[in-house]
């Protein structure tokens, strides 16, 4: 338990000299954004995920088999938008390969613009999700989450992918002391799961009581804060510039 709590504390407030600098808490914030955005996409945009591509591939199979309440077209558009965003994220990663702080600042700024577009679209529709609004939001949010996923991959902060939890949960169980493992970073892994859960929970609550604008507005606020904090903290010292290994 002491190891778990220490690891969680060091993830939230990285100690001086940590190889990833301030990146871990920033990545946790982006994980909350993922939960918020996927709550919007699943609950309000026709049972699709804009961040979880495993779910979309499964939903596509269900839809093609004739399952009710699912759209093959929506799943395909989600995957296509996500891949386009990931392609852009890969280019960002190559351009800012020497400085992880600048990479994260630039990527989250672009994400914020995309999510801001989604907020405007939701506001213009007065909360009514017509087919046009549905696909506009799917494309904008899919682009944003593909970009985030690719950048998180390039940043290389272990157990903080911001979008995928299957391997995190597997590692949490498989590497535990009960399984004979060394249980590396248990606190970080649990925080990652809790961050996604928190985003999904809050997103669902906001959708029920405040509508699309409230949930997307919070996601936008978190992205803006992440971009500003990263820009403020970015430096040329090792935690920001050291290539992940």
C-alpha positions as CSV (number, residue, x, y, z in Angstrom):
1,X,0.0,0.0,0.0
2,X,2.8,2.4,0.8
3,X,4.4,1.8,-2.6
4,X,1.1,2.4,-4.3
5,X,0.5,5.7,-2.5
6,X,4.0,6.9,-3.1
7,X,3.8,6.1,-6.8
8,X,0.4,7.9,-7.0
9,X,1.9,11.0,-5.2
10,X,4.9,11.1,-7.5
11,X,2.6,10.9,-10.5
12,X,0.5,13.8,-9.3
13,X,3.5,15.8,-8.1
14,X,6.6,14.5,-9.9
15,X,9.8,14.8,-7.8
16,X,12.7,17.0,-8.9
17,X,14.7,15.1,-11.5
18,X,11.9,12.9,-12.7
19,X,12.7,11.8,-16.2
20,X,9.4,12.9,-17.5
21,X,9.3,16.2,-15.6
22,X,5.7,17.6,-15.2
23,X,4.3,15.4,-18.0
24,X,2.5,12.7,-15.8
25,X,-0.1,15.1,-14.3
26,X,-0.6,16.7,-17.6
27,X,-1.3,13.3,-19.2
28,X,-3.7,12.5,-16.5
29,X,-5.6,15.7,-17.4
30,X,-5.8,14.5,-21.0
31,X,-7.1,11.2,-19.8
32,X,-10.0,13.0,-18.1
33,X,-10.6,14.8,-21.4
34,X,-10.8,11.4,-23.1
35,X,-13.5,10.2,-20.7
36,X,-15.5,13.4,-21.2
37,X,-15.3,13.3,-25.0
38,X,-16.2,9.6,-25.2
39,X,-19.2,10.2,-22.9
40,X,-20.4,12.8,-25.4
41,X,-19.8,10.6,-28.5
42,X,-21.4,7.4,-27.0
43,X,-24.3,9.0,-25.3
44,X,-25.2,11.8,-27.7
45,X,-23.7,10.9,-31.1
46,X,-25.2,7.5,-31.9
47,X,-23.3,5.0,-29.7
48,X,-19.9,5.5,-31.2
49,X,-16.5,6.3,-29.6
50,X,-14.2,9.0,-30.9
51,X,-11.3,7.9,-28.8
52,X,-11.7,4.1,-28.3
53,X,-11.1,2.6,-31.7
54,X,-11.4,-1.0,-30.4
55,X,-15.0,-0.2,-29.5
56,X,-15.7,1.2,-32.9
57,X,-14.4,-1.8,-34.8
58,X,-16.6,-4.0,-32.6
59,X,-19.6,-1.7,-33.2
60,X,-18.9,-1.8,-36.9
61,X,-19.1,-5.6,-36.9
62,X,-22.3,-5.4,-34.9
63,X,-23.9,-2.8,-37.2
64,X,-23.0,-4.8,-40.3
65,X,-24.6,-7.9,-38.7
66,X,-27.8,-5.9,-38.4
67,X,-27.7,-4.9,-34.7
68,X,-30.2,-2.2,-33.8
69,X,-29.2,1.2,-32.6
70,X,-25.8,1.2,-34.3
71,X,-24.5,2.9,-37.5
72,X,-21.9,1.4,-39.7
73,X,-21.3,4.7,-41.3
74,X,-20.8,6.5,-38.0
75,X,-18.3,3.9,-36.9
76,X,-16.4,4.2,-40.2
77,X,-16.3,8.0,-40.0
78,X,-15.0,7.8,-36.4
79,X,-12.2,5.6,-37.4
80,X,-11.3,7.7,-40.5
81,X,-11.3,10.9,-38.5
82,X,-9.2,9.3,-35.7
83,X,-6.7,8.1,-38.3
84,X,-6.4,11.5,-39.9
85,X,-5.8,13.0,-36.5
86,X,-3.2,10.4,-35.7
87,X,-1.5,11.2,-39.0
88,X,-1.3,14.9,-38.0
89,X,-0.1,13.8,-34.5
90,X,2.7,11.8,-36.2
91,X,3.8,14.9,-38.1
92,X,3.7,17.0,-35.0
93,X,5.9,14.4,-33.3
94,X,8.5,14.5,-36.1
95,X,8.5,18.3,-36.1
96,X,9.0,18.7,-32.4
97,X,10.9,15.5,-31.8
98,X,13.6,17.3,-29.9
99,X,11.3,19.0,-27.3
100,X,8.4,17.2,-25.7
101,X,7.1,20.3,-24.0
102,X,6.7,22.1,-27.3
103,X,5.1,19.0,-28.8
104,X,2.5,18.8,-26.1
105,X,1.8,22.6,-26.2
106,X,1.3,22.6,-29.9
107,X,-0.8,19.5,-30.0
108,X,-3.1,20.5,-27.2
109,X,-3.5,24.0,-28.7
110,X,-4.7,22.4,-32.0
111,X,-7.0,20.0,-30.0
112,X,-8.5,23.0,-28.2
113,X,-9.3,24.6,-31.6
114,X,-11.0,21.4,-32.8
115,X,-13.0,21.0,-29.6
116,X,-13.9,24.7,-29.7
117,X,-15.3,24.1,-33.2
118,X,-17.4,21.3,-31.7
119,X,-18.6,23.6,-28.9
120,X,-19.7,26.2,-31.5
121,X,-21.5,23.5,-33.6
122,X,-23.3,22.3,-30.5
123,X,-24.3,25.8,-29.5
124,X,-25.5,26.7,-33.0
125,X,-27.7,23.6,-33.0
126,X,-29.2,24.6,-29.6
127,X,-28.4,21.1,-28.3
128,X,-30.3,19.3,-31.1
129,X,-28.2,16.6,-32.6
130,X,-29.3,16.4,-36.2
131,X,-27.5,14.1,-38.6
132,X,-25.4,17.0,-39.8
133,X,-24.4,18.1,-36.3
134,X,-23.7,14.4,-35.4
135,X,-21.1,14.0,-38.2
136,X,-19.6,17.4,-37.7
137,X,-19.0,16.6,-34.0
138,X,-17.7,13.1,-34.8
139,X,-15.2,14.4,-37.3
140,X,-13.9,17.3,-35.1
141,X,-13.7,15.1,-31.9
142,X,-12.2,12.2,-33.8
143,X,-9.5,14.4,-35.3
144,X,-8.7,15.8,-31.8
145,X,-8.5,12.3,-30.1
146,X,-6.4,10.8,-32.9
147,X,-4.0,13.7,-32.6
148,X,-3.9,13.2,-28.8
149,X,-3.3,9.5,-29.0
150,X,-0.4,9.9,-31.5
151,X,1.2,12.6,-29.4
152,X,0.8,10.6,-26.2
153,X,2.5,7.7,-27.9
154,X,5.4,9.9,-29.0
155,X,5.8,11.4,-25.5
156,X,6.4,7.9,-24.1
157,X,5.2,8.4,-20.5
158,X,4.7,4.8,-19.3
159,X,1.1,3.8,-18.4
160,X,-0.3,7.1,-19.4
161,X,-1.5,6.7,-23.0
162,X,-4.5,8.9,-22.2
163,X,-6.9,6.9,-24.4
164,X,-6.3,3.1,-24.0
165,X,-6.7,1.3,-20.6
166,X,-6.8,-2.4,-21.6
167,X,-3.1,-2.8,-21.3
168,X,-3.0,-0.7,-18.2
169,X,-5.6,-2.8,-16.5
170,X,-3.9,-6.0,-17.7
171,X,-0.5,-4.8,-16.3
172,X,-2.1,-3.8,-13.0
173,X,-3.3,-7.4,-12.5
174,X,-0.6,-9.4,-14.3
175,X,2.3,-7.5,-12.7
176,X,0.8,-7.5,-9.2
177,X,2.5,-9.2,-6.2
178,X,-0.3,-11.8,-6.2
179,X,0.7,-12.9,-9.7
180,X,4.4,-13.0,-8.7
181,X,5.3,-9.7,-10.4
182,X,7.1,-6.6,-9.2
183,X,4.0,-4.4,-9.6
184,X,5.8,-1.4,-11.3
185,X,3.9,1.9,-11.1
186,X,0.7,0.6,-9.5
187,X,-0.4,4.1,-8.3
188,X,0.1,5.6,-11.7
189,X,-2.0,2.8,-13.3
190,X,-4.8,3.2,-10.9
191,X,-4.8,7.0,-11.3
192,X,-5.0,6.6,-15.1
193,X,-8.1,4.4,-14.7
194,X,-9.7,6.8,-12.2
195,X,-9.0,9.7,-14.5
196,X,-10.8,8.0,-17.4
197,X,-13.7,7.0,-15.0
198,X,-13.9,10.6,-13.7
199,X,-14.1,12.1,-17.1
200,X,-16.8,9.6,-18.2
201,X,-18.8,10.1,-15.1
202,X,-18.7,13.9,-15.2
203,X,-19.4,13.9,-18.9
204,X,-22.5,11.8,-18.4
205,X,-23.7,14.0,-15.6
206,X,-23.1,17.2,-17.6
207,X,-24.9,15.8,-20.6
208,X,-28.0,15.0,-18.4
209,X,-28.1,18.4,-16.7
210,X,-26.3,20.8,-19.0
211,X,-26.3,19.3,-22.4
212,X,-23.6,19.0,-25.1
213,X,-22.2,22.5,-24.5
214,X,-21.5,21.9,-20.9
215,X,-19.6,18.6,-21.4
216,X,-17.7,19.8,-24.4
217,X,-17.0,23.2,-22.7
218,X,-15.3,21.4,-19.8
219,X,-13.2,19.3,-22.2
220,X,-12.2,22.6,-24.0
221,X,-11.3,24.2,-20.7
222,X,-9.0,21.3,-19.6
223,X,-7.3,21.4,-23.0
224,X,-6.7,25.1,-22.8
225,X,-5.3,24.8,-19.2
226,X,-3.0,21.9,-20.3
227,X,-1.7,23.9,-23.2
228,X,-1.0,27.0,-21.1
229,X,0.6,25.1,-18.2
230,X,2.8,23.1,-20.6
231,X,3.9,26.3,-22.3
232,X,4.6,28.0,-19.0
233,X,6.6,25.0,-17.6
234,X,8.4,24.1,-20.8
235,X,12.1,24.3,-20.5
236,X,15.2,23.1,-22.3
237,X,16.3,20.7,-19.5
238,X,16.5,17.0,-19.7
239,X,12.9,15.9,-18.6
240,X,11.5,17.9,-21.6
241,X,14.1,17.1,-24.2
242,X,15.4,13.7,-23.3
243,X,14.0,11.2,-26.0
244,X,11.8,8.6,-24.4
245,X,13.3,5.1,-24.2
